[in-house]
């Protein structure tokens, strides 16, 4: 998407009172206008966040910091750099990721890792992964919930082998324990608890509000509630009369964290939610604020 069209998307987000612009890819650092895009979003008052595979240059990070970038997440698949290089098809990736974390830390950018829960992970080794990220990389750990979707352009997880549901449940149980022990884990305890309820077939406390409080906009300008639902409209082609978001349609169809965790903002006025996150240390030990 070119700079002019991205500006239209950002204006749309602001007009609908969204708070955060989260840039992902592919590899967003390859976009020639990325610094201008982040600067424009920051000028609109949006909090900006970016995900990279770690190949982003220090010079670009410095320019993004000046442009107002607030948070950076780096995809880290394993404690084994050779495995990461194989998954991402990029030699020397481990060293580049360590350089990225160090540079972001020096620049004062809020930084954390993102790990897709692939078949190489289990309840038995997830602590090793978290300890590696917290200790060796020096940043909080975050995970992407394993899911597959063919509904839109993202083509989520089609090249990944997903874990059995019972193993995912055991991993989440372990992560909740580790978070309460003081490990730095960015995923909110509230989300982890609801994920366990979902796996147990129980109603969640905070259903997803995708399409209302969070949306996905692809490179064609198509707006989706999430990765798994059908398109709502095209922000570049459809008039404002057709740009209708969902209203009061809570959903418990999946656990994709990209949408469920931002949806928790819809419930922030709830004292119960805030107290729970404080008591579990989320607002001090892990969560990127």
C-alpha positions as CSV (number, residue, x, y, z in Angstrom):
1,X,0.0,0.0,0.0
2,X,1.4,3.4,-0.9
3,X,1.9,6.3,1.6
4,X,-1.2,8.2,0.4
5,X,-3.5,5.2,0.9
6,X,-2.0,4.4,4.2
7,X,-2.8,7.9,5.3
8,X,-6.4,7.3,4.4
9,X,-6.5,4.2,6.5
10,X,-4.9,6.0,9.5
11,X,-7.4,8.8,9.1
12,X,-10.2,6.3,9.1
13,X,-8.9,4.7,12.4
14,X,-8.7,8.1,14.1
15,X,-12.2,9.1,12.9
16,X,-13.6,5.9,14.5
17,X,-11.7,6.6,17.7
18,X,-9.1,3.8,17.5
19,X,-6.1,4.3,19.7
20,X,-3.4,2.1,18.3
21,X,-1.9,1.5,14.8
22,X,-0.1,-1.8,14.7
23,X,2.0,-2.3,11.6
24,X,2.8,-5.9,10.5
25,X,3.7,-7.7,7.4
26,X,5.5,-9.6,5.8
27,X,8.4,-7.5,7.0
28,X,7.2,-3.9,7.4
29,X,10.7,-2.5,7.7
30,X,11.0,-3.2,3.9
31,X,8.4,-0.5,3.2
32,X,10.2,2.6,1.7
33,X,7.9,5.1,3.4
34,X,7.7,3.4,6.9
35,X,9.3,6.3,8.8
36,X,6.9,8.8,7.1
37,X,3.9,6.5,7.9
38,X,4.8,6.2,11.6
39,X,5.4,9.9,11.8
40,X,2.0,10.6,10.3
41,X,0.3,8.1,12.6
42,X,2.0,9.6,15.6
43,X,0.9,13.1,14.5
44,X,-2.7,11.9,14.5
45,X,-2.3,10.9,18.1
46,X,-2.2,7.1,17.4
47,X,0.1,4.9,19.5
48,X,2.3,3.1,17.0
49,X,3.6,-0.5,17.2
50,X,5.6,-2.5,14.7
51,X,6.5,-6.2,14.3
52,X,9.7,-7.2,12.7
53,X,11.6,-10.5,12.1
54,X,14.7,-8.8,13.5
55,X,16.4,-7.9,10.3
56,X,15.5,-4.2,10.7
57,X,18.6,-2.0,10.6
58,X,19.7,0.1,13.6
59,X,19.6,3.2,11.4
60,X,15.9,2.6,10.6
61,X,15.2,1.9,14.3
62,X,16.7,5.3,15.1
63,X,14.6,7.0,12.5
64,X,11.5,5.3,13.7
65,X,12.1,6.4,17.3
66,X,12.4,10.0,16.1
67,X,9.2,9.5,14.1
68,X,7.4,8.4,17.3
69,X,7.4,4.6,17.3
70,X,6.3,3.4,20.7
71,X,6.5,-0.3,20.7
72,X,8.4,-3.0,18.8
73,X,7.9,-6.7,18.8
74,X,10.4,-9.2,17.3
75,X,9.4,-12.6,16.1
76,X,11.6,-15.2,17.9
77,X,10.7,-18.8,17.1
78,X,13.1,-20.6,19.4
79,X,16.1,-20.4,21.7
80,X,18.0,-22.2,18.9
81,X,19.1,-19.6,16.4
82,X,19.6,-22.2,13.7
83,X,16.0,-23.2,14.0
84,X,14.9,-19.5,13.7
85,X,17.1,-19.1,10.6
86,X,15.5,-22.2,9.0
87,X,11.9,-21.0,9.8
88,X,12.6,-17.5,8.5
89,X,14.9,-18.6,5.6
90,X,17.5,-16.0,6.7
91,X,21.1,-16.6,7.6
92,X,22.5,-14.9,10.7
93,X,19.0,-14.1,11.9
94,X,19.8,-14.8,15.6
95,X,22.6,-12.3,15.8
96,X,20.5,-9.7,14.0
97,X,17.7,-10.2,16.4
98,X,20.0,-9.7,19.4
99,X,21.3,-6.6,17.8
100,X,17.7,-5.3,17.3
101,X,16.8,-5.9,20.9
102,X,19.9,-4.1,22.2
103,X,19.4,-1.1,19.9
104,X,15.7,-0.8,20.7
105,X,16.5,-1.0,24.4
106,X,19.1,1.8,24.1
107,X,16.6,3.9,22.2
108,X,13.9,3.5,24.8
109,X,11.5,1.7,22.5
110,X,9.1,-0.7,24.4
111,X,10.2,-4.0,23.1
112,X,9.2,-7.6,23.5
113,X,9.4,-11.0,21.6
114,X,6.6,-12.8,19.8
115,X,6.7,-16.6,19.6
116,X,4.2,-18.6,17.5
117,X,3.2,-21.7,19.4
118,X,4.4,-24.2,16.8
119,X,5.0,-27.9,17.1
120,X,8.5,-27.5,18.4
121,X,7.1,-26.1,21.7
122,X,5.4,-27.9,24.5
123,X,4.4,-27.5,28.1
124,X,7.6,-29.2,28.9
125,X,9.9,-26.7,27.2
126,X,7.9,-23.4,27.2
127,X,9.7,-22.3,30.4
128,X,13.0,-22.7,28.6
129,X,11.7,-20.4,25.8
130,X,10.5,-17.8,28.3
131,X,13.7,-17.9,30.3
132,X,15.7,-17.5,27.1
133,X,13.7,-14.4,26.1
134,X,13.7,-12.9,29.5
135,X,17.3,-13.7,30.4
136,X,19.4,-14.0,27.2
137,X,17.5,-11.4,25.1
138,X,16.5,-9.2,28.1
139,X,12.9,-8.6,27.0
140,X,9.4,-9.7,27.9
141,X,8.0,-12.8,26.2
142,X,4.7,-12.8,24.2
143,X,3.1,-15.6,22.2
144,X,0.9,-15.8,19.1
145,X,-2.0,-18.3,19.5
146,X,-1.8,-21.0,16.8
147,X,-4.6,-20.7,14.3
148,X,-5.3,-21.2,10.6
149,X,-7.4,-19.0,8.4
150,X,-8.1,-18.8,4.6
151,X,-10.7,-16.1,4.9
152,X,-8.6,-13.2,3.8
153,X,-5.3,-12.0,2.4
154,X,-3.3,-12.8,5.5
155,X,-3.5,-16.6,4.9
156,X,-2.8,-17.2,8.6
157,X,-0.8,-20.3,9.5
158,X,-1.2,-22.1,6.3
159,X,2.5,-23.1,6.2
160,X,2.6,-23.9,10.0
161,X,1.9,-27.2,11.7
162,X,-0.4,-26.5,14.6
163,X,-0.2,-28.0,18.1
164,X,-3.0,-30.3,19.4
165,X,-5.5,-28.3,21.4
166,X,-4.8,-30.2,24.6
167,X,-1.1,-29.3,24.4
168,X,-1.9,-25.7,23.7
169,X,-4.0,-25.7,26.9
170,X,-1.1,-27.2,28.9
171,X,1.2,-24.5,27.5
172,X,-1.2,-21.7,28.5
173,X,-1.6,-23.3,32.0
174,X,2.2,-23.2,32.4
175,X,2.5,-19.7,31.1
176,X,0.0,-18.5,33.6
177,X,2.0,-20.1,36.4
178,X,5.2,-18.6,35.1
179,X,3.6,-15.1,34.9
180,X,2.5,-15.3,38.5
181,X,6.0,-16.4,39.5
182,X,7.3,-13.2,38.1
183,X,8.5,-14.1,34.6
184,X,8.0,-11.2,32.2
185,X,5.1,-12.3,29.9
186,X,3.2,-9.6,28.0
187,X,0.0,-11.6,27.4
188,X,-2.5,-10.5,30.0
189,X,-3.5,-12.9,32.8
190,X,-7.1,-12.2,31.9
191,X,-6.6,-13.4,28.4
192,X,-4.7,-16.6,29.6
193,X,-7.6,-17.4,32.0
194,X,-10.2,-16.9,29.4
195,X,-8.1,-19.1,27.0
196,X,-8.2,-21.9,29.6
197,X,-12.0,-21.5,30.0
198,X,-12.3,-21.7,26.2
199,X,-10.4,-25.0,26.1
200,X,-12.5,-26.4,28.9
201,X,-15.7,-25.5,27.0
202,X,-16.7,-22.9,29.5
203,X,-18.0,-19.4,28.7
204,X,-15.3,-16.8,28.7
205,X,-15.5,-13.7,30.9
206,X,-14.4,-11.3,28.3
207,X,-15.5,-12.3,24.7
208,X,-13.7,-10.9,21.7
209,X,-14.9,-7.6,20.3
210,X,-13.2,-7.8,16.9
211,X,-14.8,-5.6,14.3
212,X,-15.8,-3.1,16.9
213,X,-12.8,-2.3,19.0
214,X,-10.1,-3.8,16.8
215,X,-9.9,-4.4,13.0
216,X,-7.5,-5.8,10.5
217,X,-6.9,-3.7,7.3
218,X,-5.0,-5.4,4.5
219,X,-2.9,-4.0,1.7
220,X,-5.9,-3.6,-0.5
221,X,-7.7,-1.5,2.0
222,X,-10.2,-4.3,2.8
223,X,-11.3,-4.1,6.5
224,X,-12.0,-7.3,8.3
225,X,-13.2,-7.8,11.9
226,X,-10.3,-10.3,12.3
227,X,-8.4,-12.9,10.4
228,X,-11.2,-15.5,10.4
229,X,-14.3,-13.4,9.4
230,X,-15.5,-12.0,6.2
231,X,-14.7,-8.5,4.9
232,X,-16.8,-5.6,6.2
233,X,-15.9,-3.0,3.5
234,X,-13.0,-1.4,1.7
235,X,-11.8,1.8,3.3
236,X,-10.3,3.2,0.1
237,X,-13.2,2.5,-2.3
238,X,-16.4,2.5,-0.3
239,X,-18.1,5.7,0.8
240,X,-18.6,6.6,4.5
241,X,-22.2,5.3,4.3
242,X,-20.8,1.8,3.7
243,X,-18.0,2.0,6.3
244,X,-19.9,0.2,9.1
245,X,-18.2,-1.5,11.9
246,X,-19.8,-4.2,14.0
247,X,-21.8,-3.1,17.1
248,X,-22.1,-5.2,20.2
249,X,-21.3,-8.5,18.6
250,X,-19.0,-10.3,21.2
251,X,-17.5,-13.5,19.8
252,X,-16.0,-16.7,21.3
253,X,-15.2,-18.5,18.1
254,X,-11.4,-18.5,18.5
255,X,-8.5,-17.3,20.7
256,X,-6.4,-15.3,18.2
257,X,-4.5,-13.0,20.6
258,X,-4.2,-10.2,18.0
259,X,-7.9,-9.5,18.4
260,X,-8.8,-10.9,21.8
261,X,-6.2,-9.0,23.8
262,X,-6.9,-5.6,22.3
263,X,-10.6,-6.3,22.8
264,X,-9.9,-6.2,26.5
265,X,-9.6,-2.5,26.3
266,X,-13.4,-2.5,25.8
267,X,-13.6,-3.8,29.4
268,X,-11.0,-1.6,31.0
269,X,-13.6,0.5,33.0
270,X,-14.2,-2.8,34.9
271,X,-12.5,-2.5,38.3
272,X,-12.4,-6.3,38.4
273,X,-10.2,-6.5,35.3
274,X,-7.8,-3.8,36.4
275,X,-7.4,-5.3,39.9
276,X,-6.8,-8.8,38.5
277,X,-4.1,-7.6,36.2
278,X,-2.4,-5.6,39.0
279,X,-2.6,-8.6,41.3
280,X,-1.0,-10.9,38.7
281,X,1.7,-8.3,38.0
282,X,0.7,-7.7,34.4
283,X,0.7,-4.0,34.7
284,X,4.2,-4.0,36.2
285,X,6.1,-7.1,35.1
286,X,5.1,-7.8,31.5
287,X,2.4,-5.8,29.8
288,X,3.7,-3.2,27.3
289,X,2.0,0.1,28.3
